[in-house]
């Protein structure tokens, strides 16, 4: 006999003398209300489980399961219970538990399957934007923001970044989604940050002539593990990244105000870049929500870069 454990539900004693049974068949025989909207034919993925222990005791995925897993973007530890033939003791957890889960599972694709990635996250913010917004007509505020986002967004896209969201006058961008190495992700993020500061100088020529003011921005970059995927209401899904790495990047950007530095990066970014970037002073700063000081580095420019690729003074 082999123990098939459905985590947080029940354990089933499986007679190994009766080979060929799937997880779905065993679950339903034991009275577990295991979802399978397509009737267990490997077409819908609503019977998906995550394998917690002994994945080797499940038969390898069939061609049908492998194709659906590829379409849905499943990691190897996600199996279809209707296709996973049991060969020995295994512990799994059902991922689809009710009708609402079923609706989400059917609509899901590779983008909605959460994955952990090591990526570079960039945050930028306009300094003292609120007084400008309060002192000008709504049309002017939206017009200026539109022109600003276009101008500073171009370096982000040029260096392979994904603009995740706009938060008022702030931007969050992700780097490394299409890159093979951590170094490339960090370099792209820093190069984009420097390009954003250069684009701001061009933008300020316009806004100075029209509104007799100039913008200053602070940019923070951090590198580390994040969870990425499409999230939100099923009718308004949005690809994004979440996790402590995102929070730290945002707080490093906030630290640029106190330190008077246009661009700050974490030590994790600094370690990836070596001599590819010119760095200024390093400072220990206290970031909100973090225990103990965090080491950040000021970015001066790219090593051996032309004059247009230097950080703002």
N, C-alpha and C positions, 0 to 999 in steps of 0.2 A: 504494500500500500504506500502511496505517496501523498503527502499533505499539500493541497492546493489552497493557499490562503488568499482570500479577498480582504485586503487591508481594511480595517475598521468595520468589517461586516461579519464574515464567518470563515471558518476553515472547512475544507471538504477533503474527505479521504478518498483518494482516487485509486481504483484497482488497476495496477499496471498490467494486469493480465488481459485488460480490455483496451488495447492500443487504438489510436486513431481518433480519440475524442478531442474536441476543441474546448477552449476555455468557456466559450458561450454555451455549449451543450452541457458542460459540467455545472455551470452557474445556474442555468435554468432548471436542471434536474434537481438541484438543491434548493430551489425556491427563491433564488436571488433574481430580482426583477431586472435582468440585464437588458439594456436597450439594444435594438437591432432593427432600425427602421426599414431596411431593405430586405428583412427576413433572413439575415445571415448569409447573404450572397457576396459580401465583400465589395459593395458598391457605394455605401453611404458613410462609413467610418464612425457611426454612432456607437458601435460596440467597442470603441478604442479603450485600451487600458495602458497604464504605465507599469512597466516591469520593475519591481523593487529589488527582488533577489532571484538569483539563479536563472538568468535569461537563457542560459545554455540548455535548459530543460524544456524549451519550446522549440518546435521544429522551425527551420529557417523560413522566412516569408516566401509565400508563393509568388509567382509572377503577378497575379492579380493584386495581392496585398502590396507588393513592392511598387507597383505603378500608382496605386492610390496614395501610398505613403509619400511618394515623390510629389504628387500633385498637391497634397495637403501640407507638405513641408515638415513631416514628422521626423523627430530624432529616432535613432535606432531603438531606444528603449520604449517607444510607443508602438504597441502591436494591436492588430485587429483580433478581438476575441473569437470572431467567427472563423478565422483562418489559422489561428495559433494552435497547433496540435500539441497536446501535453505529453511530455516524455518522462517527467519526473517532478520532484517537489519544486514549487515556484510560488512566489508571493507577488501579487499584483494589486493595483487599485483602479477601480472603475473611474472614468473621467466624465462620463455622461450619465447623469442621475435622474433627470426629470425632463418634462416636455420642453422647458425653456432651454435646457442644455442641448436637447436634440435639434432645436431650431438653429442654434448657434453652430453646432457641429456640422450640419448639412451645408450651411452657407460658408463655412470656413475654407481657407485656402492656405497656401504656403506663407502668405504674409500674416495671417492671423495666428499661426502657430508660434508661440513665444520661443525665442532662442536667446541664449546667453552669448554675447560677443564681447571682445575687448576692442573698444573704440575710443576715439578722441572726441570730446564734446566741447563745443565753443559757445560761450555766451557773450553777447555784447549789449550795451545799454547806452543811451544818450544821457549825458550829464545835464542835470537841471532842465529837463525838457518840460516839466509841468508849468513853470512860469511862461514859457513860450506858448504852450497850448492855451493857457488861461488868458493870454493877452492878445490873441488873434482870432479871426473869424474861423468857424468850423471848416469852411471850404479850404481856407489857407492851410490849416493844420493837416487835413487829410491829403491835400495836394503835396505839401512838403514831405510828409511821411512817405507817400508813394514814390516821390522822386528819390528820397534818401534810401529807401529799401531797395530800389532798383540799382542805385549806384553801389551800395556796399554789398548787395547780394551777388553782384557779378564776380568778385574775387572768390566768393565761397563756391559758386558753381564752377568757376574756372579751375579750381584746385580739387574738384571731385567731391565737394561737400554736399550734403543733403540738408536743405533748410527745413527743419522740423516744424518750427512754429514762430509766429510773431506774437509778442506779449507787450501790447502797448507800443512803446518805442524800442523794445528789446527784440533780439533775435537769438534763437537756439539753433545750432547746426551740428550735424553729425558727420564725422570723417572716418573712413576706413571700411565702409560697407562694401566697397568693391576692391579693396586693397588686400594684398597678401600678407603684409607685415605691419607690426606695430610702429616701426620707425616711419614707414610711408604715411600711415594715418596721422601721426604726430606732426610730421613735416608738412603735410598738406594743410593741417589745421593752423599751424603757425604761419605758413606762407599766406594763407587766406587772411589771417588776422592782420598781417603787415599790409596786404593789399587793401584791406578795408580801411585802414588808417590813411593810406595814400588816396583812395577814392574819396574819403571824407574831405581831404584838402581841396580836391577838385569841386566837390559839392559845396564847400564853404564859400567858394568864389561866387557861386550863384546866390546862395542865401544871404550873403553879405550885401550883394547889390540890391536884392529885393526887400530884405527885412532888417538890414543893418545889424545882423547878429551872426554868430558862428556856433556850430555844434562841436562838442568834444565827446568822444566815446571812450569807454573802458571795455576791454576784452579780456576774458579769462578762459583758459584752456586746461582741461584735465584729461587724463587717459586712464582707463580701467574697465572693469567688467560692467556691462549693462544688459538689461533684458530688452530686446527689441521685438516688435510685432505690431500688427494693427489692433488698435484698441478703441473703445467707445461704443456708442449705440450702434446696433446693426445697420441702421440706415445712414449713419454718419461716422464710419470708421476712419481712423487716422493712424498712419504709421508713425511710431515714435519710439523713444528710448526712455527707460525709467531705471532708477537705482541710485545708490549713494554716489556713484561717479558723476551723475547729472547734477545732484545737489551740490557736490564740491565744486564743480565747474562754475555753477551759478554764484557760489560764495566767493570764489577766487575773483570773479568779475567784480563783485561788490568791494573787494579789498583794493581794487585799483583806485578807488576814490581816496581812501586814507593814505595810500602810499604815493599818490600822484603819478602813477605809472600807466601809460596807455595800454600796455599789454603785459599780463602776468600769466605764467604757466606754472603748473605743479612740478614737483621734483620728478614725478613719474614721467612727465613729458620731457623734462630736461635730460633724464637718463637715456631716453631713446634717441636723442638727436646728436649727441656728441659735439663735433666741431662744425656741424652743418648750419648752426645758427649762432649768432653773436648774442651773448647774454650779458646783462648788466648785474646790478647788485642782487643778492639773494637775501630774503627777509623771512623771519619767522613771524607768522601772523596767527591770530586766533580767529577761527572761522565759526560762525554760529552753528551750534549743534554738534561740534566736534570737540572731543576731549584732548587737551594739549595743543601746542602750537603746530602749525602746518608750514612747511618750507615752500616758498614760492620764488620764482625767478623772473626778473624783468627781461623782456625781449628787446634787443636793440636793432636787429636786422638779420637778414640771411647772410651767411658767410660768402664773401666774394660776389655779392649780388650787385647788379647795376643800381644806380642811385634811386631809381623809381621803386625799388623793392626794399626800402628801409622803413623801419618803424617811425611813427611820428615822434617828434621831440617832446 
